Amino acid sequence: MKEAGYQKSISNKYEKEGYTVIKLIRTNITGISDLLILKAGEIPIFLECKTPVGKLSEVQKYRLDQFSKKGFVCKVSWGHEIKDYKM
């Protein structure tokens, strides 16, 4: 499955749990995560989606570190496996 397929299935999973999922396509910030996941009263989640053999680029790591330090939840999926991002 391609990365877009994993993104869609992950989006569907979160939406079924009551979250709003925004796919971040083009922004003014390079290296921003693929999905922004929101739910009232909860900390926003930035989720970077990769295939099972995908790798994070250095700019993606930088952004995940930056958002983690600001208190946001950052996660990375490799296929359907979603893990908390650790700096």
Secondary structure, 3 states (H helix, E strand, C coil): CCHHHHHHHHHHHHHHCCCEEEECCCCCCCCCCCEEEECCCCCCEEEEEECCCCCCCHHHHHHHHHHHHCCCEEEEEECCEEEECCC
